């Protein structure tokens, strides 16, 4: 096969103008590189399209990664402002999950989530950090 019809512009083009895609039978993307670039440019320039794309990608990621239903994921990703379960600040929240089991624990603020990550979810390390802080207060 030396040519392919682009799903976007409907032109028959040489296969070298299509990116690779192992999930398609022919091993090529459905859109030619020119159409794909134009779509990506439009997405970058239009904040509304960019946000919708980010939301769709996050929903797909959460369904695949955490095994949740679409309704559960939409609730998680759309209700992002609230009170952090750890520090109590009312800020935009992120989804916190257990790295061992992969299950979702709840929504917390980004600094608290980062802190848990740096301590590798290790309760002993967190308790030692608390003791350390108490010894200098």
C-alpha positions as CSV (number, residue, x, y, z in Angstrom):
1,X,0.0,0.0,0.0
2,X,1.6,3.2,-1.2
3,X,-1.3,5.6,-0.5
4,X,-4.1,6.0,2.0
5,X,-7.3,8.2,2.2
6,X,-7.2,10.7,5.1
7,X,-10.3,10.5,7.4
8,X,-10.2,14.3,7.9
9,X,-9.6,15.8,4.4
10,X,-10.6,12.8,2.3
11,X,-7.6,13.1,0.1
12,X,-5.6,10.1,-1.1
13,X,-2.1,10.8,0.0
14,X,1.2,8.8,0.2
15,X,1.5,6.7,3.3
16,X,4.6,8.6,4.4
17,X,2.3,11.5,5.2
18,X,0.6,9.4,7.9
19,X,2.0,8.8,11.4
20,X,2.4,5.2,12.7
21,X,-0.3,3.7,14.8
22,X,0.1,0.0,15.9
23,X,-3.6,-0.3,16.9
24,X,-4.9,0.2,13.3
25,X,-4.9,-2.7,10.8
26,X,-2.7,-0.8,8.3
27,X,-0.3,0.4,11.1
28,X,-1.1,4.1,10.3
29,X,-3.1,6.9,11.8
30,X,-6.4,7.7,10.2
31,X,-5.6,11.4,9.7
32,X,-2.7,12.6,7.7
33,X,0.1,14.6,9.4
34,X,-1.1,17.9,7.9
35,X,-4.6,17.5,9.3
36,X,-3.4,16.2,12.6
37,X,-1.1,19.2,12.9
38,X,-3.9,21.6,12.1
39,X,-6.1,20.0,14.7
40,X,-3.4,20.2,17.3
41,X,-2.6,23.8,16.5
42,X,-6.3,24.7,16.8
43,X,-6.5,22.8,20.2
44,X,-3.5,24.7,21.5
45,X,-4.9,28.1,20.4
46,X,-8.4,27.7,21.7
47,X,-8.5,27.4,25.5
48,X,-12.1,25.9,25.5
49,X,-11.1,23.1,23.1
50,X,-7.9,22.5,25.1
51,X,-9.8,22.2,28.4
52,X,-12.4,19.8,26.9
53,X,-9.5,17.7,25.5
54,X,-7.7,17.6,28.8
55,X,-11.0,16.6,30.6
56,X,-11.6,13.7,28.0
57,X,-8.0,12.5,28.4
58,X,-8.2,12.6,32.2
59,X,-11.5,10.7,32.2
60,X,-10.1,8.0,30.0
61,X,-7.0,7.7,32.1
62,X,-8.9,7.4,35.4
63,X,-11.2,4.7,33.9
64,X,-8.2,2.7,32.7
65,X,-6.0,3.3,35.7
66,X,-8.5,2.9,38.6
67,X,-11.2,0.8,37.0
68,X,-14.0,3.3,37.8
69,X,-17.2,3.9,36.0
70,X,-17.5,7.0,33.8
71,X,-20.0,8.6,36.2
72,X,-17.5,8.1,39.1
73,X,-14.7,9.6,37.1
74,X,-16.8,12.6,36.0
75,X,-17.7,13.3,39.6
76,X,-14.0,13.1,40.6
77,X,-12.7,15.3,37.9
78,X,-15.4,17.9,37.8
79,X,-15.8,18.5,41.6
80,X,-12.3,19.6,42.1
81,X,-12.6,22.5,44.5
82,X,-13.2,21.7,48.2
83,X,-11.7,21.2,51.5
84,X,-8.5,19.1,51.7
85,X,-9.0,16.0,53.9
86,X,-5.5,16.5,55.4
87,X,-4.9,20.2,55.9
88,X,-8.4,21.6,55.6
89,X,-7.6,24.3,53.0
90,X,-10.3,25.1,50.5
91,X,-8.4,24.9,47.2
92,X,-8.4,22.9,44.0
93,X,-8.1,19.3,44.8
94,X,-6.3,16.3,43.2
95,X,-7.2,12.6,43.3
96,X,-5.1,10.7,45.9
97,X,-4.6,7.0,45.4
98,X,-2.7,4.2,47.1
99,X,0.4,3.3,45.1
100,X,0.3,-0.3,46.5
101,X,-3.4,-1.2,45.7
102,X,-4.1,1.5,43.1
103,X,-7.4,2.3,44.9
104,X,-8.5,5.9,45.3
105,X,-8.4,7.3,48.8
106,X,-10.0,10.7,48.2
107,X,-9.3,14.2,47.1
108,X,-6.6,16.3,48.8
109,X,-4.7,19.4,47.9
110,X,-1.6,19.2,45.7
111,X,0.9,20.1,48.4
112,X,-0.5,17.3,50.7
113,X,-0.5,14.9,47.8
114,X,3.1,15.7,47.0
115,X,4.1,15.3,50.7
116,X,2.6,11.9,50.9
117,X,4.3,11.0,47.7
118,X,7.7,12.1,49.0
119,X,7.2,10.0,52.1
120,X,6.2,7.1,49.8
121,X,3.0,6.6,51.7
122,X,5.1,5.2,54.6
123,X,3.3,5.8,58.0
124,X,6.6,5.2,60.0
125,X,8.4,7.9,58.0
126,X,5.5,10.3,58.4
127,X,5.5,9.7,62.2
128,X,9.2,10.2,62.4
129,X,8.8,13.5,60.5
130,X,6.1,14.6,63.0
131,X,8.4,13.7,65.9
132,X,11.2,15.7,64.2
133,X,9.0,18.7,63.8
134,X,7.8,18.5,67.4
135,X,11.4,18.4,68.7
136,X,12.1,21.8,67.0
137,X,8.8,23.6,67.9
